[in-house]
Amino acid sequence: MEKSAKREMIGTEGKVLLDTLLRLHRKGAVENCVKLVRKTHPADLAWIFRSLSPHAQKDIFQIIASTDLVSDFLAEVDQSIMVDLVDGLSTKFMVDVVTDMASDDAADLLDALPNETAVEIRTHMVAADRNEVEELLKYHPETAGGLMSPDFMYLDADLTIEEAIKKVQKRSEEKEMVFYLYITHGDGLLTGVLSLRELILHPMHRQLKNVMNPNVISVTTDTDQEEVAHVVSQYNLLAVPVVDATFKLIGIITVDDIIDVIREEATEDFFQMAGAGKDQEILLKPLHQKILIRAPWLFASWTGGVAAMFIINFFQDELNKVLALASFIPIIAGMGGNIATQSSTIVVRGLATGRINFQHFMQVVFKEFVVGLTMGGFFGLLLGFLAYMEYASPMYLGVVVGFSVFSVMTMAATVGTIVPIILKRLNIDAAVATGPFITTSVDVLGVSLFFYVAKMLLDL
């Protein structure tokens, strides 16, 4: 209860906390540091740790480790920082930390640790706690089974309202999310759900099976975390039950875990679209790892640039005859790349949120085609007019430039729409279609189209 009463700090307050903690650390005021740590929310401690040097992290973690906040802190801190902090800690200490954690958080921590260390910790855990954690570790961390918590409230369908209320009063403190009471029958098979509010409004003698809602929205253990997030968002749930292949209730996923999933998935998509890999902790990685993660994507852009260079060299004679053509290459390539990125980003986000699927293929492509056609026509006329005013000769240069912008933008918007949908259909992450791959391919196609139009219309 003490933990929940603490208020999270953000913005300026977080920076003040960071400065204060650093100042106390430099002065060696350990007792004052302990007092400050005890008054601070674990999420805020995790936030400021991103700004500390490795040496300061180690020192301040020793202070946190002496308090009862250490388990909550390790559950909040970035995974890469957490692994470094616990390196070298005794097995006994880590067993106490893991045991004090919620089962799903403990499983996440053990999954992040080196296998030998995790096995050593599990070996020394109490059998009941060990079995609970190992059950969660069987599932992939990015599925419903990896996200769920086994600490949930369930009630037998044959209980009366009075019996159910007594059971909730007795067991609610050790369970997660008692706003939803899941009703089971037989060998734990999920059969219905009842809210806490509904429970107290019905007559005491009625049985749960007569008042429950039998239409339960649930997910299976192998459901991808992105799909779980979609279900929670779609139906405005605070928690969603997880069942196995026999429809036996084995856990629940609460909305706080779903918020983390939504943030992770959005971050991953943004990074991939920008060509920076998909690891959300890239900022915390060593320099050489950052380079290795980003180099392949940049190589794709480099390859496209080399291809464009050869295309321009191929049309060198035409360029020598009309040197003004060179001045329009950047804007034509840029406009094509930009509208392709816009279209692909809209489509990727639509696919992620479920607003677009393969049944909408022709409708979505047609709409973006019309957008490309309209925007290409407007900017084509604008740039064509500027080219005509700036260059009196050759006479049709304005027409060449205007038609090229019109064609490239129309083509780019269409390609930027089609590629993510096709990749999704092939079960390939649609986010990889944006960024370097689409912009580079559109640049190459745009430059080629520009020169072919110039060659034909200017009779070069």
C-alpha positions in Angstrom: 0.0 0.0 0.0 2.9 2.4 0.7 4.2 2.0 -2.8 0.9 2.8 -4.4 0.6 6.1 -2.4 3.7 7.5 -4.0 3.3 9.8 -6.9 5.3 9.4 -10.1 7.6 12.3 -11.1 8.0 13.5 -14.6 9.5 16.4 -16.4 11.1 19.1 -14.2 10.5 17.2 -11.0 12.3 14.2 -12.4 15.3 16.4 -13.3 15.3 17.8 -9.8 15.3 14.3 -8.4 18.3 13.4 -10.6 20.3 16.4 -9.6 19.6 15.9 -5.9 20.5 12.2 -6.0 23.7 13.0 -7.9 24.7 15.7 -5.4 24.1 13.5 -2.4 26.0 10.7 -4.1 29.0 13.0 -4.7 29.0 14.1 -1.1 28.8 10.5 0.2 25.6 11.2 2.1 24.4 7.6 2.1 21.7 8.1 4.8 20.2 11.0 2.9 20.3 9.0 -0.3 18.4 6.1 1.4 15.7 8.6 2.6 15.3 10.0 -0.9 15.1 6.6 -2.4 12.4 5.5 0.0 10.3 8.5 -0.9 10.7 8.0 -4.6 8.5 5.9 -6.9 10.5 2.9 -8.4 9.5 4.1 -11.9 11.1 7.4 -11.2 14.3 5.7 -10.0 14.3 3.6 -13.2 13.9 6.8 -15.3 16.8 8.7 -13.7 19.1 5.6 -14.0 19.2 6.1 -17.8 21.1 9.4 -17.2 23.6 8.0 -14.7 27.1 6.9 -15.5 27.8 3.1 -15.0 29.8 3.9 -11.9 27.0 6.0 -10.4 24.5 3.3 -11.3 26.4 0.7 -9.4 26.8 2.9 -6.3 23.2 4.0 -6.1 21.9 0.6 -6.8 23.8 -0.6 -3.7 21.7 1.9 -1.8 18.4 0.8 -3.4 19.4 -2.9 -2.7 19.4 -2.1 1.0 15.7 -1.1 0.9 12.5 -3.0 0.2 12.1 -1.2 -3.1 14.7 -3.3 -4.9 12.3 -5.8 -6.5 9.9 -3.1 -7.7 12.9 -1.1 -9.1 14.3 -4.0 -11.0 10.9 -4.6 -12.5 10.8 -1.1 -13.8 14.4 -0.4 -15.0 15.5 -1.0 -18.6 16.5 -4.6 -19.3 20.1 -3.9 -20.4 20.7 -1.7 -17.2 19.1 -4.4 -15.0 21.4 -7.1 -16.3 24.5 -5.0 -15.6 23.2 -4.1 -12.1 22.6 -7.6 -10.9 25.8 -9.0 -12.3 27.9 -10.3 -9.4 25.1 -10.2 -6.8 24.8 -13.3 -4.6 22.4 -16.1 -5.5 20.7 -15.8 -2.1 20.0 -12.1 -2.6 18.6 -12.6 -6.1 16.4 -15.4 -4.9 14.9 -13.1 -2.3 14.4 -10.4 -5.0 12.8 -12.7 -7.5 10.5 -14.2 -4.8 9.3 -10.8 -3.8 8.4 -9.9 -7.4 5.1 -10.6 -9.2 5.4 -13.9 -11.1 5.3 -12.3 -14.5 7.9 -9.7 -13.6 10.1 -12.5 -12.1 9.8 -14.5 -15.3 10.9 -11.4 -17.3 13.9 -10.8 -15.1 15.0 -14.5 -15.3 14.5 -14.6 -19.0 16.8 -11.6 -19.4 19.6 -13.0 -17.3 22.3 -15.4 -18.6 21.0 -19.0 -18.6 23.4 -20.3 -16.0 22.6 -17.5 -13.6 18.8 -17.9 -14.1 19.1 -21.7 -13.5 21.1 -21.2 -10.4 18.5 -18.8 -9.0 15.6 -21.0 -9.9 17.3 -24.0 -8.2 17.3 -22.2 -4.8 13.7 -20.9 -5.0 10.9 -22.4 -3.0 9.2 -25.2 -5.1 5.8 -23.4 -5.4 7.4 -20.1 -6.6 9.8 -21.9 -8.9 7.0 -23.9 -10.6 5.0 -20.8 -11.1 7.8 -18.9 -12.8 9.0 -21.9 -14.8 5.4 -22.3 -16.1 5.6 -18.7 -17.5 9.0 -19.2 -18.9 7.7 -21.9 -21.2 6.0 -19.3 -23.3 7.6 -16.9 -25.8 7.9 -13.5 -24.0 6.0 -11.7 -26.8 2.9 -13.9 -26.6 0.0 -13.8 -24.2 1.5 -16.7 -22.3 4.7 -14.7 -21.7 2.7 -11.6 -20.6 0.1 -13.1 -18.3 0.1 -13.2 -14.6 -1.1 -16.4 -12.8 -2.2 -14.4 -9.8 -5.9 -13.7 -10.6 -9.3 -14.1 -9.0 -11.5 -16.9 -10.2 -14.7 -18.3 -8.7 -16.6 -21.5 -9.2 -19.9 -21.1 -11.1 -21.9 -23.0 -8.4 -21.0 -20.5 -5.6 -23.7 -18.2 -4.4 -23.2 -14.4 -4.3 -22.7 -14.5 -0.6 -20.1 -17.2 -0.8 -18.3 -15.4 -3.6 -18.2 -12.1 -1.7 -16.6 -13.8 1.3 -14.0 -15.5 -0.9 -13.2 -12.1 -2.6 -12.8 -10.5 0.8 -10.4 -13.2 1.9 -8.2 -13.5 -1.2 -8.3 -10.2 -3.1 -5.2 -8.7 -1.6 -2.9 -11.4 -3.2 -4.6 -11.2 -6.6 -4.3 -8.9 -9.6 -7.2 -7.0 -11.0 -10.2 -8.1 -8.9 -12.5 -5.7 -10.9 -13.1 -8.7 -13.1 -14.1 -12.0 -11.5 -13.7 -14.9 -13.8 -16.1 -17.8 -13.4 -15.0 -21.4 -14.0 -16.6 -24.8 -13.9 -15.2 -28.3 -13.8 -11.4 -28.4 -14.1 -11.0 -24.7 -14.2 -12.7 -24.1 -17.6 -13.5 -20.5 -18.3 -17.3 -20.1 -18.5 -18.1 -16.5 -17.7 -17.1 -13.2 -16.2 -18.6 -10.9 -13.6 -17.6 -7.4 -12.5 -17.1 -6.6 -8.8 -19.9 -4.0 -9.1 -22.3 -6.6 -10.5 -21.4 -9.0 -7.8 -22.6 -6.8 -5.0 -25.8 -5.7 -6.7 -27.4 -9.2 -7.0 -29.3 -11.0 -4.2 -27.1 -13.0 -1.9 -28.8 -16.4 -2.6 -28.3 -16.4 -6.4 -25.6 -18.5 -7.9 -22.9 -17.0 -10.0 -23.8 -19.1 -13.1 -27.2 -17.4 -13.2 -25.8 -13.8 -13.1 -22.5 -14.1 -14.9 -21.9 -12.9 -18.5 -21.2 -16.1 -20.5 -19.7 -14.2 -23.5 -16.1 -13.9 -22.3 -13.5 -12.2 -24.5 -10.3 -14.2 -24.1 -7.0 -14.9 -25.8 -4.9 -18.1 -26.0 -1.4 -18.6 -24.7 0.2 -18.4 -28.2 -1.6 -15.2 -29.2 0.9 -12.5 -30.3 1.2 -9.6 -27.9 0.2 -7.1 -30.7 -3.1 -9.0 -31.2 -3.6 -9.0 -27.4 -3.2 -5.2 -27.3 -5.7 -4.9 -30.2 -8.3 -7.0 -28.3 -7.9 -4.9 -25.1 -8.1 -1.7 -27.1 -11.0 -2.8 -29.3 -13.2 -3.9 -26.3 -12.0 -1.3 -23.7 -10.9 -4.0 -21.2 -9.0 -3.5 -18.0 -7.8 -7.1 -18.2 -8.2 -10.1 -20.6 -8.2 -13.8 -19.5 -5.7 -16.2 -21.1 -6.8 -19.8 -21.8 -5.0 -22.9 -23.1 -6.1 -25.2 -25.9 -8.8 -26.8 -23.7 -10.2 -23.4 -22.7 -8.8 -23.8 -19.2 -8.2 -20.4 -17.5 -4.5 -20.1 -16.7 -3.8 -16.4 -16.3 -4.8 -12.8 -17.0 -3.1 -9.9 -18.8 -3.8 -6.5 -17.2 -4.0 -3.2 -19.0 -0.7 -1.9 -17.5 1.2 -4.6 -19.3 -0.8 -3.9 -22.5 0.3 -0.2 -22.3 3.9 -1.4 -22.3 3.2 -3.6 -25.3 1.6 -0.8 -27.3 4.6 1.4 -26.5 7.1 -1.3 -27.5 5.3 -2.1 -30.7 5.0 1.5 -31.7 8.7 2.1 -30.9 9.7 -0.9 -32.9 7.7 0.2 -35.9 9.1 3.8 -35.8 12.7 2.5 -35.6 12.2 0.1 -38.5 10.5 2.8 -40.6 13.5 5.1 -40.0 16.0 2.3 -40.8 17.4 2.0 -37.2 16.6 -1.6 -36.6 13.9 -2.5 -34.1 15.6 -2.7 -30.7 13.9 -0.1 -28.5 17.0 0.0 -26.2 19.3 1.0 -29.0 20.2 4.2 -27.2 21.6 2.2 -24.3 23.7 -0.1 -26.4 27.5 0.2 -26.9 28.7 2.2 -29.9 29.8 -0.8 -31.9 26.4 -2.4 -31.6 24.6 0.7 -32.7 26.8 0.8 -35.8 26.1 -2.9 -36.6 22.4 -2.5 -36.1 22.1 0.6 -38.4 24.7 -0.3 -41.0 22.6 -2.8 -43.1 19.8 -0.2 -43.5 22.2 2.5 -44.5 23.8 0.0 -47.0 20.4 -0.3 -48.6 20.3 3.5 -49.1 23.9 3.5 -50.3 23.0 0.8 -52.9 20.1 2.9 -54.1 22.4 5.9 -54.4 25.0 4.0 -56.4 22.2 2.8 -58.7 21.0 6.3 -59.2 24.5 7.4 -60.0 24.8 4.8 -62.8 21.5 5.9 -64.2 22.6 9.5 -64.3 25.9 8.5 -65.9 23.9 6.5 -68.5 22.0 9.7 -69.5 25.2 11.8 -69.4 24.9 12.8 -73.1 21.3 14.0 -72.5 22.5 16.0 -69.5 25.4 17.6 -71.5 22.8 18.8 -74.1 20.4 20.2 -71.4 22.4 20.9 -68.3 19.3 22.4 -66.6 17.9 18.9 -66.2 20.4 18.3 -63.3 19.0 21.0 -61.2 15.6 19.2 -61.0 16.9 15.8 -60.0 16.9 16.5 -56.2 13.3 17.9 -56.1 11.8 15.1 -58.2 13.5 12.4 -56.2 12.6 14.2 -52.9 9.0 14.7 -53.7 8.6 11.0 -54.8 10.4 9.8 -51.7 8.3 12.0 -49.3 4.9 11.0 -50.7 6.0 7.3 -50.7 7.0 7.5 -47.1 3.7 9.3 -46.2 1.6 6.6 -47.9 3.6 3.7 -46.5 3.5 5.1 -43.0 -0.3 5.5 -43.1 -0.7 2.0 -44.4 1.7 0.4 -41.9 -0.1 2.2 -39.0 -3.4 1.1 -40.4 -2.3 -2.5 -40.6 -1.0 -2.3 -37.0 -4.3 -1.0 -35.7 -6.4 -3.3 -37.7 -8.1 -0.5 -39.7 -6.6 -1.9 -43.0 -6.5 -5.6 -44.1 -6.1 -7.4 -47.4 -9.8 -7.1 -48.2 -9.4 -3.3 -48.4 -6.5 -3.7 -50.8 -8.0 -2.2 -54.0 -9.9 0.5 -52.0 -6.8 1.7 -50.1 -4.5 1.6 -53.2 -7.1 3.5 -55.3 -7.4 6.2 -52.6 -3.6 6.7 -52.3 -3.4 6.6 -56.1 -5.9 9.5 -56.3 -3.9 11.4 -53.6 -0.7 10.9 -55.6 -2.5 11.9 -58.8 -3.9 15.1 -57.2 -0.7 16.1 -55.4 1.4 15.2 -58.4 -0.7 17.3 -60.7 -0.6 20.3 -58.3 3.2 20.3 -57.7 3.9 19.2 -61.3 2.1 22.3 -62.6 3.8 24.5 -60.0 7.3 23.2 -60.7 6.7 23.1 -64.5 5.6 26.8 -64.4 8.8 27.7 -62.5 10.9 25.8 -64.9 9.3 27.5 -67.9 9.9 30.9 -66.3 13.5 30.2 -65.3 14.6 28.4 -68.5 13.5 29.8 -71.8 15.3 27.0 -73.6 14.5 24.3 -74.3 10.9 25.3 -74.8 9.4 22.1 -73.4 11.5 21.8 -70.3 8.6 23.0 -68.1 6.4 20.3 -69.6 9.1 17.6 -69.0 9.6 18.7 -65.4 5.9 19.0 -64.6 5.0 15.7 -66.2 7.9 14.0 -64.4 6.8 15.3 -61.0 3.2 14.3 -61.7 4.3 10.7 -62.8 6.8 10.2 -60.0 4.5 11.3 -57.2 1.6 9.2 -58.6 3.9 6.1 -58.9 5.5 6.7 -55.5 2.2 7.0 -53.6 1.0 3.8 -55.3 4.2 1.8 -54.6 4.3 3.1 -51.0 0.7 1.7 -50.5 1.1 -1.6 -52.3 4.4 -2.9 -50.8 3.4 -2.9 -47.1 0.1 -4.6 -47.8 1.7 -7.3 -49.9 4.4 -7.8 -47.2 1.7 -8.2 -44.6 0.0 -10.7 -46.8 3.3 -12.7 -46.9 3.6 -12.5 -43.1 6.6 -10.2 -43.3 6.8 -7.2 -41.0 5.3 -4.3 -43.0 7.4 -1.7 -41.1 10.5 -2.8 -42.9 9.0 -1.7 -46.2 9.2 2.0 -45.3 12.3 4.1 -44.7 15.3 3.1 -46.8 13.8 0.4 -48.9 10.8 2.4 -50.3 12.5 5.8 -50.5 15.5 4.3 -52.2 13.6 2.3 -54.7 11.3 5.3 -55.5 14.4 7.6 -55.9 15.9 5.2 -58.5 12.6 4.8 -60.3 11.9 8.5 -60.2 15.3 9.5 -61.7 14.9 6.9 -64.4 11.4 8.1 -65.3 12.6 11.7 -65.3 15.3 11.1 -67.8 13.2 8.9 -70.1 10.5 11.5 -70.2 13.1 14.2 -71.0 14.7 12.0 -73.7 11.4 11.5 -75.4 9.8 14.9 -75.1 13.0 16.9 -75.8 14.1 14.5 -78.6 17.6 14.1 -77.0 
